[in-house]
Amino acid sequence: MDTPHSDLEAIRQILADLTARVYRIERRLQMDSATVETPAVDQLRQAPPAETASIPMQAETQVPRVARDDSFVRKDRVARDNSVTPARAAHSAPTPYAVRAQPDSDLESRIGSHWLNRIGIAALLIGISYFLKFAFDNNWIGPAGRVTIGLLAGIAMVAWSERFRTKGYQAFSYSLKAVGIGAMYLSLWAAFQVYGLIPNSVAFVMMLTVTAATTAMAWAQDAQILAAFALIGGFSTPILLSTGQNREIALFTYVAILDLATLVLVAFKPWRRLLIMSYAGTLLLYIGWYSSFYTRSQLNPTLAFATLFFAIFAIAPLITLQPEREPPLFASMPAVVAFVNAGVYFLQAYAMIQEVDKTYMAWFALALAAVYVVLSRQVHNRTSAPGASERLHFLHLALAIGFITIAIPIRLDAHWITIGWFVEAGVLLWVANRLQSDFLNIFALGALALGVVRLLLIDNFYTTQLIFNLRMATYAVAVAVLGAVAWYASRREDDSARAVAAVAVVALNVLALIALTREVADYYSRQMTAVRPAQPMPAQSMPAQPMQSATAYYYTDLRRIDIERDFTYSALWMAYGAMLMVIGFLRRSAFVRWQALILIAATVVKVFVYDVSQLDRGYRIVSFIVLGVLLLAISFVYQRDWLQLSARSAARHKIESDAGV
């Protein structure tokens, strides 16, 4: 029986060595170090052969077959039943401490490798700056020496950072480069602005050299963060070297060069964040110059540069490379730049052109709309990045529609704005149905909603002719567009289209009824104006008796016109309700018939509650008779069941009952 015991001892030793190696590897990689403990390994090495040692089932199969020994079998069974070492138990049931070990380790690593690094660099720079200030205050170092020290320190720090980059400490290397590049910019600024050691042109060339060198490093090392450093320095150069003079051509030419360089970078490198930085820098410099120096005499060059900046950032989203596995927030950057660029450029042009000629601004908005239609076609034809291309396509199309919508109120006035929006909605609706585009349908409904809101709440018409006037023409255009919406939507089978069709039909009838009611109100308002005396005589120059007679006659006429107007309201609503009921019967549309019933019910309430107390006897009699005849006629049609509504209802109930069975 010595052979089995020796084999078991060898297996135990191998397991102990393997466990120790795994433990050391896990400690080195900082992975779940809390789940494996040293006492478990020592216990495994020092355990007696038969009592506490554990043998995996796979190892047991490798032992050579020997003669059966009952005592060994019993001990082996006990060993197998208890064969869960502390190490295996830790792996099989990890503790909460083990689960938290990895995040804590990551946080610790980030604090140690990144934040302490940055704080240390800041502390070092502060200490050096205090020393240099002390030296400068005591005139130990002159102005030229100070600038030279700053430049040499910056260059040395950039060169020193390369040593850390080659060893794999990239974050630390980029931090040192940021400090070195910043030191060079500040030294050149001090040489020009503080000490006057070099002229403006020399300082500009030297700063431009620093920017170009940083860009070259970014390209060579494929480091987006270095390109960001270069952009920050490049856009800071005009601020650092500002003399307070108006140098529009030089400033915006330099900014355009920076923007074109950014365009080249994002075209060949997936560095989309540079696009946001470049646009922000361009916008800040433009706003700063515009608020300080712009005059109307500078319209042409300023608008030309604004157009150049707009063109650069309008093209940029079309040619940027998309990084792999890019987060959704960063993936939307090109669309954000395109949207903001369009809005800012329009506002820039509006601020300059509006004070010259309003008509030019309307044509400018239409030209922008045409540009975005072309851009939407170009994006739509792209095959790369289909998801981003689709977003840009719809965004450009939306911007085109938006500029058309804006051009209408800029060029037109009063009710013509409303008519323009209705016409735009009709055109968009026709194009949307030709292209089968729900996206364009949404904008068509938006333009229609703008027109309806303006028509009901803002437009104020003065009419002198009944029916044939601009107000009825505007309402007729609105009703026609709503009818087109209902017709196009009724041809579709989806539920949302049916809902849109129903809303359009209701809105159509409401607008038509409002238009006719306002015509009635204006007609009788003109009648009341006609009976008023144009210039009433003073009370002291008119005898008392004639004055009382004239006043009584005047109020009598007003009362008569008031009664006629109220009666006309009731007659109009009853006639419109009857017309809807006839249409509902002819087209076999329960939806239209329900609208007729609601309008007739409102008319019944008005006749029984208001007209019975306000109208004269003759008008009261006519109102009730006409209403009674109308209601009896509708009731007779329903009772004759010409539409076979009862048969349809019985068939429907039968189908429902059969389905329930």
C-alpha angles and dihedrals in degrees: 000000000000093000096063091045092050091048091051091049090053092050091049091052092049091050092049092051092048091049091051092050093050089048092053092047092050091049091050094049091042091233119148091329090166094061097067119056130194096227089062091058094046091049090052092052096047101038120120113255100247107029114046106008117108126211121197116231091241092057092049092061091059094061114103116250113260136174114295116263117185096205092051091047092053092049092046091052090051090049092050092047090054096037098127110110122198090254093053092043090054091052094045095050111026116201124232088253090060092051092053094046096086099051091044089050092050092049091048091049092049093049092047099043103034115019098038087047093054094043090049092052091048091049091048092050092047091050092048091046091052090050093048091047090051090049092047093048090054092045092239089138125034127222095266091049092049092053091045092051091051094050094045092046091051094049091045092050092051091049092046091051090062090066091060092045093055089052092054100260095123098155091052091045093053091048091055090047091053090053093046095047091047091050091054094050092048092047091053090046090053091047090057108027103030107030103018092222096142133028124252095257094053092048090049093051092048093049090047088053090053090050093048092047092050090050091050090051090049091052094045095046094037089233117153092190091062090051087052089052089052092051093049091051093044095053091042092056097079090049094047092048098039116139097184093251127125107252100156099158095048094044098048093041089056091046090050090053090052091049092049090049089052089049090055092048095051090045093058101025129048091238102132094157089070088065092063092045094048093048092047092050092048092049094048093050091046093050091046093052095041094052092050108036114013118122131168091256089066094057098113101050093039093051090046093054091044089053091049092052090046092052093050094052093040090057096040097074089054096057105033117119116239115227119228116261092005116180114251092245093058092039089064094055096098091051091049091050091048093051096045092043092055094048095045093047092050091050091048091052092043092054091053104035102037093069090052103046131342093208092058090056092054091051089046091056091050090049090052089051090054091050091054092047088057091046091050090054092049092050092045091057094054117107099193120088096006095190095052091042091054091051092050092046093056092041092054090047091050091050090052091052091045093054091049089052091049093047092060098065091039093057102030134054139216116337092359088073089057092047090048092055091048091051090047090051091051093050092047090048092053093047092046092054092045090052094033090232119159088188092065090043089060092053091046090055089046093054090046091052091051090053094048093049092049092046094053101037110024113024114091114191127197109201132179098178129064119244097337099080141103094268093057089044091054092047090047091056090049092049091048093052091047089050090052090050091051092047096048092044093049090058091063126080104214122103095238091057091050090052091050090049092051093049091047092052092049092046090048093055093043093052092046091050092047091050093051092044091052090050089055091047093050093047094055091040088060088048091054091048090053094056094049114096110250095220113010115213117250114265094237093055095051125073115246097241098051091044092055091048093050092048092049091048091049094051091045091057092047090051092050093050091047092054092047090051094051091048090050090052091056093045092049094050092046091050093048091048091050090050091052091049092052091049090048091052094045095047093036089233116155089187092061092043091054090054089052092050092051093050092047090049090054089050091050090053091050093049095047097040107031110017095049090062102033107038126080120252095263095049090043091055093048092048094053095043094049092045092048093049091049094049093046091050092051091046091050091053091051092047093050086053093213089166091050091233092158092053091050091048092050091049091049092050090049091052091048092048091048090050090050091051 
